[in-house]
Amino acid sequence: MREPILKAVAMPPRIFWAPAVPAMINFAVQAPIMFMWIGSGRNPIFFIGTLIIVHAFIVIYSVKEPHLSNMMRAWGPLASPTRNVYKGKGNKLAP
């Protein structure tokens, strides 16, 4: 097997030691709120601190789950509840 394929599967992309998708979501949520905060004439140092703290929690959690980005991407299509073909208890992915 080729090494680049194994490396891409074994180690997902990271931004400052955190999985890429959760790190980008963290920034995408906090940046607009921070700019609105700045627009009202307040000091943005609070948001810089929270950005670093939340990023640290993402890094700590990613030690346990290194493929957190892939898990989040796979969860999207399955987030909606499934419908059973036949009546019965519980959700079934296949009839």
Secondary structure, DSSP 4 states (H G I P E B T S, - for coil): --HHHHHHHHS--EETTEEHHHHHHHHHHHHHHHHHHHHTT--THHHHHHHHHHHHHHHHHHHH-TTHHHHHHHHTTTSSPP--SS--SS--S--
